[in-house]
């Protein structure tokens, strides 16, 4: 089934999962496990349009905008921001 997923969707999902995992490791936040899929979906929605455009900076901006929106909705959540993304392997660096 994963083979049916367009490459850009797969890449966006990998990056979103890496952003979410790295953010949660370093963030100050209450445990809301039911929110995980919602946040991942919002990250994917933000990142997906930037895949394939050749500008990792646009992916960074999109991911950070989604993280900021999450923090605005829940003032108990505070965390680092994405500073770099490797669109080839989905690796992310937070600062």
C-alpha positions as CSV (number, residue, x, y, z in Angstrom):
1,X,0.0,0.0,0.0
2,X,2.9,2.4,0.7
3,X,3.8,2.0,-3.0
4,X,0.5,3.7,-3.9
5,X,1.4,6.8,-2.0
6,X,2.9,9.5,-4.2
7,X,6.5,10.3,-3.4
8,X,5.8,13.9,-2.3
9,X,3.2,12.7,0.2
10,X,5.5,10.0,1.6
11,X,8.4,12.5,2.0
12,X,6.1,15.1,3.6
13,X,4.9,12.4,6.1
14,X,8.4,11.3,7.0
15,X,9.5,14.9,7.6
16,X,6.4,15.6,9.6
17,X,6.9,12.5,11.8
18,X,10.5,13.5,12.3
19,X,9.6,17.1,13.2
20,X,6.9,15.9,15.6
21,X,9.2,13.4,17.3
22,X,12.1,15.8,17.7
23,X,9.7,18.6,19.0
24,X,8.1,16.3,21.6
25,X,11.5,15.2,22.9
26,X,12.5,18.8,23.7
27,X,9.2,20.6,24.2
28,X,7.5,21.6,27.4
29,X,4.0,20.1,27.0
30,X,1.3,18.1,28.7
31,X,0.7,14.6,27.4
32,X,-2.1,14.6,24.8
33,X,-1.6,11.4,22.9
34,X,-4.9,11.7,21.1
35,X,-3.6,14.9,19.5
36,X,-0.7,13.3,17.8
37,X,-2.5,12.3,14.5
38,X,-4.1,15.8,14.3
39,X,-0.7,17.5,14.7
40,X,0.9,15.2,12.2
41,X,-1.8,15.8,9.7
42,X,-1.3,19.6,10.1
43,X,2.4,19.3,9.7
44,X,2.0,17.1,6.5
45,X,-0.6,19.6,5.1
46,X,1.9,22.5,5.7
47,X,5.0,20.7,4.4
48,X,3.5,18.8,1.4
49,X,3.1,21.9,-0.9
50,X,6.8,22.7,-0.4
51,X,8.2,19.2,-1.4
52,X,9.9,19.2,-4.8
53,X,10.3,23.0,-5.0
54,X,14.0,22.8,-4.2
55,X,13.9,25.1,-1.2
56,X,14.5,23.3,2.1
57,X,14.0,26.7,3.8
58,X,10.4,26.7,2.6
59,X,9.9,23.3,4.3
60,X,11.4,24.7,7.5
61,X,9.1,27.7,7.4
62,X,6.0,25.6,6.8
63,X,6.9,23.2,9.6
64,X,7.6,26.1,12.0
65,X,4.3,27.7,11.1
66,X,2.4,24.5,11.9
67,X,4.3,24.3,15.3
68,X,3.5,27.9,16.1
69,X,-0.2,27.3,15.3
70,X,-0.2,24.3,17.7
71,X,1.4,26.4,20.4
72,X,-1.2,29.2,19.9
73,X,-4.0,26.8,20.4
74,X,-2.5,25.3,23.5
75,X,-0.5,27.7,25.7
76,X,0.9,24.9,27.8
77,X,3.0,23.7,24.7
78,X,6.3,25.4,24.0
79,X,9.2,23.9,22.1
80,X,12.1,24.4,19.7
81,X,11.8,25.3,16.0
82,X,13.1,23.5,13.0
83,X,16.4,25.0,11.7
84,X,17.2,22.5,8.9
85,X,15.5,19.8,6.9
86,X,17.0,17.3,4.5
87,X,14.3,16.6,2.0
88,X,16.2,13.5,0.7
89,X,16.1,11.5,3.9
90,X,13.6,13.5,6.0
91,X,16.2,14.3,8.7
92,X,15.4,17.4,10.7
93,X,17.5,19.6,13.0
94,X,15.8,21.7,15.7
95,X,17.4,24.7,17.4
